[in-house]
Structure formats: C-alpha cells, structure tokens
Amino acid sequence: MLTNPFALARMGILGMNERNICYISKYNKRRHFPLVDDKLKTKKLLMNSDIHVPELLATIKHQFDVRNLFQHLPKTGGFVIKPSKGSGGKGILVVQENHQTEFVKPSGQSLQIDHLQHHCSNILAGLYSLGGKPDVAIIERLINFDQLFADYSFEGVPDIRVIIFQGYPVMAMMRLSTEASDGKANLHQGAVGVGLDLKNGQALHAVQFGEPISHHPDTGQNLKELKVPDWTSLLELAAKCYERTELGYLGADIVLDVKHGPLLLELNARPGLSIQIANGCGLKPRLKLVEKQTLTRTPAERVKFSQTEMALL
C-alpha cells in the first residue's frame, strides 16, 4: 500500500520533488545555504548566542596543520574529527578515550596518531565533502550524552532531528546508532529512527531500514518507552534557528549533553523525508497548516502552537 501514490497522497506524505520545489526552493534563499552547508560557518554563526553548540577545539585547514595534528588535540577527554562540508554522517571520526599515544573509538578499536593524520588529510582533500571540494577538518569536544539513553543506542551518541518550517517545529524523531550503522546516527547506514510526539517527546513509532521495529536491534531496549526530557526547551532551541539562519525549511540536529543540556550539532537545508516513516504520518498537512498562519509569533509561541495544533492532525 505504501508504494501506491494514491495511498501516499491520502496519508499526506511529502515527496522529494514536491519538497524541493514547493518548500526548499520557495522558502530557502540560496545565499543562505552556505551557512548550513558549512558546519564551521554554522558554528561561528551560533557561537555566543542562546543556541548552544559543542565546543570547538581546533580547525585543520592545511597539510602543515596535519603534520602538527598532535598539538591541536586536547590533552584529555574525547573528541570528534569531522569534515566541515560533509553530509550523511560521512567522515566523522569519534575518539572516546584519549591516551595521548593511543586513541580509542567507541567500538574499542585503537588508533595511533598517524591514523588521525591520514583521516584529516582525506578530509582536506575533499573525500567526504559535497562535490569532492577541498574541505576543512573540525575538531570538537566529545558530547557527554545523557545516560538516560544509554540503552537505546549502540556505541554512539543518539541525536534528535527536528524539521522546522517558517520557525514552527512540524515533525521530530530520535536517531539511534546501531552496530549496522557503525555507531553513527544515520538512517541510511542502518540507524534506528524513532518518531517523537511533538506534544511531549514520547516515542510513537520506530523503524530500521524502512521497516517497523519495536526493540533496539542490539541492546534489546523497548523503543516505546523512550521519552525525551525537557522537550519544550529542546523544541524552542530548534525554533530559534529560523531567525538565525533565515531559512524557512530546515532540519536541526540536537543532542542532549549531561552538563550543557540541548546542543545543536548541525543544520540541514535539505532534510530527508524518512522522518515521515518514523512518525507513521506525512508532513504535508502540518506544512499546509503553517502556511495558513498570519500572526507573527516568538519561538516559544510557535512551539506552543505546534504542540497544540499539530497533535490534532
């Protein structure tokens, strides 16, 4: 039934062509794309604002910096090396244990400094960037994610994707890493997507590889029991990204840090559509509802509207 276009239309499923033409092209001005396509520009845009981001430790821009990489790494604590212009979770290297001479990934695999240097060289060469263009390597402090979700994820940090339209949260899901996804929260690589109720952050449905599941494939945790704390504050953080970027249709990826609370990982001007599968419903009715709004509202007011009105659709 899901492959039947009439059934999809009745469910309000938004397709890629309609998303690109009616929402991305219409509401996202091209001059604003670099602010979110380049993670370093996003971080600089949001630093020293009320939208908190993971701590930036260093940037590697030249091969000379690669040769001296050890000097740019933190003396203690985990860190992440990622491409500034990467997409789909590609090129992200997570170091959980930092022993200075040995660096341990969440999987337990040990790496030496030459492995990290090689990875940075690949990033600079554009191996993971959009269009293969030369890139910059970003080194961030590792997120100390809330252990409330420890049993819901496998060797990785779970994140929350919120779709924002004209500043209104319209749909959300939590992405949980698995062994199949190599500890990365990317649905295309095998992570689990859990649809979240906009009203309270409670789990609605869960899928892996597009198929419904009830328990995490590696930890066995019942996914129906998942509920995100401080949910309204998280949605308000996502809603504020509209004013900061001036992008009408975007995805905000957020993680929950034990010490700092919700942190914005990155923004996406072309968020994927699999979030509809995780939620078991389509985006179109919610987008149409937002398009009918004429009042100017604050981020908090927009969140309240979404939590009240979207639940009725």
ZILINDA-V540105 format. One record per helix or strand. SS is the DSSP state (A for helix, B for strand). FROM is the first residue (numbers start at 0). TO is the last residue. Records with the same first field share a line. If there is no record, write none. Layout:
BEGIN
SS = FROM-TO + FROM-TO
END
This chain:
BEGIN
A = 4-9 + 15-26 + 29-31 + 33-36 + 38-45 + 62-66 + 68-71 + 112-123 + 129-131 + 146-151 + 186-188 + 222-224 + 230-244 + 274-278 + 283-290 + 298-311
B = 52-52 + 55-59 + 78-82 + 85-85 + 92-94 + 96-97 + 102-103 + 109-110 + 128-128 + 136-140 + 144-144 + 158-164 + 167-175 + 191-195 + 201-207 + 210-211 + 214-214 + 221-221 + 226-226 + 248-256 + 260-267
END
